[in-house]
Structure formats: C-alpha cells, structure tokens
C-alpha cells in the first residue's frame, strides 16, 4: 500500500512538472511571436529585434515598448486597438507565469484531499503581500494557463500575419 501511494505521488509530481514545463515553453513561443512583432514595427532583421527584446529583463517593458512603437508608426497605428486587447490578456496571466517559474512544489497534506495531489505555492521566504494572497496553484490551473497562453499565441500570430500582409501590400504600392 505504501509503495502504491509513493508511485501515485511520484507520478503526480511528474505530471505537475510536465505541465509547468509545457506552460513555460508555451510562454516562450509567445515571446518569440512578440519578437517578430517588434521586428516588423522596427523594420529590422530578426537578430537585432531579438537582441533588443531579450536584453530587456522586465517583461512589462516589452509590452510598453510595443505599445509605444505602435504610437510612432503611422502604417500600423490602426492595429494598436487589437494589440491592446492582446496585451491585456497577456498582463492578466503574467503573474501565473511568474509563479510557474518561481513557486515551489508541495503535496496537499493528508486529510485535505482524498487523492494525493501536488501544487505550487510561493516560497516560505516570499513575504510579499501579493504572494501571501496566492492560493495553491494546481495542475488543473496550470493546464488552463497553458491553454490560455496557446490561445493568445495563436491570436498574436494571426495578428502579426495581418500586419505582414499590410506591410507587403504597402511595399507593392510604393514600387
């Protein structure tokens, strides 16, 4: 019986870590699409756009930079309202991304659940008020986060494709 419980707990932890890895990878893919967006807004090559964006440590600065680039680009200014909606969706889930990268794994104590389950909580040393308000982050919530990121990435990629179409059409008109 004890060996069976250990297997459940071990596999449960593997599922949790798999979901965390998949979620963070999905976020990284979304970031890549954002770099393509910046590349387009700056009319530069991918190396320069990547160098600029990945040198910015604070992700909120990424979002602000893109906002500001839209304001200074007459050709793409009409795309800004749609970008603003996408950026808001990203902002709403950013704290969960940070939790996936920084929180620690724990098992629900005996008696609190009929099935052993793993979850994430902030470090016992994280005394920030925001962190103290967090409830444990479960596998189900992590999976839902991953699905949200994937949906945003799809919408963002479609958005960038529309911008590319507009840009290519403007090049044809000017030649």
Beta strands, then each sheet from edge to edge (+ up, - down):
strand 1: 104-107
strand 2: 118-121
strand 3: 137-138
sheet 1: 1+ 2- 3+
end
